[in-house]
Amino acid sequence: IRDSTDEQIRLNEETRQFLYSDYTPTFAEYIAGSRPFLEQIVTPLMSGSRQETALSLAHWVSQIEHNFPTPQHSTAKGFYPTADTYLWGGTEEEVIKKGSDWCTELARVYCVLCQIAGIPARIVACYDLAREFHGHCVNEVFLEEEWRFIDPQANLYFERPSGQWASAWQVMR
């Protein structure tokens, strides 16, 4: 069995410059019309600056578990009573429609929604290396020529004293 972390690059002092260089493209390639369901979500949330759009998208993603499959029978209200009844995986469209509350799936959805909005985004996996299978997936978005940390599941980001968002590296430090 291969550990999925084998192919990930650990963010540390040795890798920081590489990961914050040209490692991840800073342009969002998207073919308009190729994902109409997701475009219907993104379009009304694209008012204001790219940062405001990134925040609006994070807020929307944080509400998936409360609004799907329906607000009355949502994941947050116990639609999936056990992990055995949960529908694992699927496309981003399916992740939304099933009402996922799993951070990895929500990070994927947020990444794709940002890319549709023209905001480069990437997934960041955070691990507690002292504990097996303990971690959380978040994102970074490329705004104002820098990668910025955001947790769309918790609708959370961190500001530096300058008022700009912190990167994952800065949050770690």
GIRAUR-V433935 format. One record per backbone hydrogen bond with DSSP energy under -1.0 kcal/mol. NH is the residue of the N-H (numbers start at 1). CO is the residue of the C=O. E is the energy in kcal/mol with one decimal. If there is no record, write none. Layout:
nh->NH co->CO e->E
nh->NH co->CO e->E
//
This chain:
nh->6 co->3 e->-2.1
nh->8 co->5 e->-1.2
nh->16 co->12 e->-2.1
nh->19 co->15 e->-2.8
nh->20 co->16 e->-1.9
nh->21 co->18 e->-1.4
nh->34 co->31 e->-2.1
nh->39 co->35 e->-2.2
nh->40 co->36 e->-2.0
nh->42 co->38 e->-2.3
nh->43 co->39 e->-2.7
nh->45 co->42 e->-1.5
nh->46 co->43 e->-1.4
nh->53 co->49 e->-2.3
nh->54 co->50 e->-2.7
nh->55 co->51 e->-2.2
nh->56 co->52 e->-2.6
nh->57 co->53 e->-2.7
nh->58 co->54 e->-2.0
nh->59 co->55 e->-2.5
nh->60 co->56 e->-2.3
nh->61 co->57 e->-2.6
nh->62 co->58 e->-2.4
nh->63 co->60 e->-1.0
nh->64 co->61 e->-1.6
nh->66 co->63 e->-1.1
nh->67 co->63 e->-1.4
nh->68 co->64 e->-1.8
nh->75 co->68 e->-1.8
nh->76 co->65 e->-2.9
nh->78 co->75 e->-1.9
nh->79 co->74 e->-2.0
nh->85 co->82 e->-1.0
nh->95 co->91 e->-2.7
nh->96 co->92 e->-2.0
nh->97 co->93 e->-2.3
nh->98 co->94 e->-2.2
nh->99 co->96 e->-1.3
nh->100 co->95 e->-2.1
nh->106 co->102 e->-2.3
nh->107 co->103 e->-2.4
nh->108 co->104 e->-1.6
nh->109 co->105 e->-2.3
nh->110 co->106 e->-2.7
nh->111 co->107 e->-2.2
nh->112 co->108 e->-2.2
nh->113 co->109 e->-2.7
nh->114 co->110 e->-2.6
nh->115 co->111 e->-2.1
nh->116 co->112 e->-2.3
nh->117 co->113 e->-1.8
nh->118 co->115 e->-1.2
nh->119 co->114 e->-3.1
nh->122 co->140 e->-2.4
nh->124 co->138 e->-2.4
nh->126 co->136 e->-3.3
nh->128 co->134 e->-2.3
nh->131 co->128 e->-2.0
nh->136 co->126 e->-2.5
nh->138 co->124 e->-2.9
nh->139 co->150 e->-2.5
nh->140 co->122 e->-2.2
nh->141 co->148 e->-2.6
nh->142 co->120 e->-2.5
nh->143 co->146 e->-2.5
nh->146 co->143 e->-1.5
nh->148 co->141 e->-2.8
nh->149 co->166 e->-3.1
nh->150 co->139 e->-2.6
nh->151 co->156 e->-3.3
nh->155 co->151 e->-1.1
nh->156 co->151 e->-2.1
nh->160 co->164 e->-3.6
nh->163 co->160 e->-2.5
nh->166 co->158 e->-3.1
nh->171 co->167 e->-2.3
nh->172 co->168 e->-2.5
nh->173 co->169 e->-1.9
//
